[in-house]
């Protein structure tokens, strides 16, 4: 989308849902790390095993549907609209825009030894500091109309295998707008992959520890040379996660979904604390793309990113989440280092985002107010018509309807 990667996997989902994840509903250590929520969701009959909302939005229980010879399935859906205004737009990106941002259905079987999950529809993946891509073009240039679909085999009480198009094990924010604290993702998230195709095994190791390991195609490259892993420790209000991934080979293949980071490695450490209506989380991310002239990387570079999240829920469906980020990359202005964060070698940036939110039943509305400030950038690589403005302020709104078994429950 931005000559850089995007990524997925759940950020937070509710203390009760975290327990479900540890028991094997999610079977992902990374997802377990991102499992607190600002308000408890109604307990679904068959919880969505992959799709998890962050606080403060609450996902409704799915509807049970009889699919005839395919048996019973659980179904949810969502439709959202999006509007945005910004200053210092880059050429080709409008200062104002409005669009249908999501229209998806989720079908799953989450019990028994053989399970499955399918997400189908349209989606957008807006991120702070980067131009907006509408739903039609996002679907076409990224993960298609069925971005997530996998078969899951529950081979033991605490062991499961998944194969198909899966959420990444890396990072703390998810791909789709409604899954996260904020409507738009951030600069740290933009370094990570979002969805990969491959095989994943997950194992609960006692009451507090969960591990996942995946062989996959990294940044959706269709080259199966990536190894990813996640280890999560959860006790009471505290969750600590390590995520790591790397390419064991190299490829010159690049698209919007498969940027130059596909030839690198990444590590992340995530800590989350939940108490009552408060959620606090912070994570550190390190990325590296090594020098390899054969695939067009004249000089490699590293990135160091930090993100912090804070959310407070109030009565009657109101909440206020916020996010702060800092990211920097190695090199010097004008140097030959590969441009990983988009603003040139040696550049850095900070972002601030606040997202007042309201939800009643299946309806929700929220607004992002955010700013990106770039430093030590290469002129021509930042904002405005000439790419020389260091700041971009953005205001965005999202409203929509979550469909499930009971639209009257909060």
Secondary structure, DSSP 4 states (H G I P E B T S, - for coil): --SS----------HHHHHHHHHTSS--HHHHHT---SSPPP--SS--SS--PPTT--PPPPEEEE-GGG-EEEEEEEEEEEEEEESSPPTTS-SEEEEEEEEEEEEEE-SSSEEEEEEEEE----BTTS----HHHHHHHTT-S--EEEEEEE-SSSEEEEEEEEE-S--SS-SSGGGSSSSSB-TTGGGS--EEEEEEEEEEETTTEEEEEEEE-TTT-S---EEEEEEEEEETTEEEEEEEEEESS------SSS-GGGGEEEEEEEEEEEETTEEEEEEEEEEEE--BGGGTBSS-EEEEEEEEEEEEE-GGGEEEEEEEEEEEESS-TT-SS--SSSS-TT-EEEEEEEEEEEEETTEEEEEEEEEEEEESPPTTSSBTTTT-B-EEEEEEEEEEEEESS-TT--
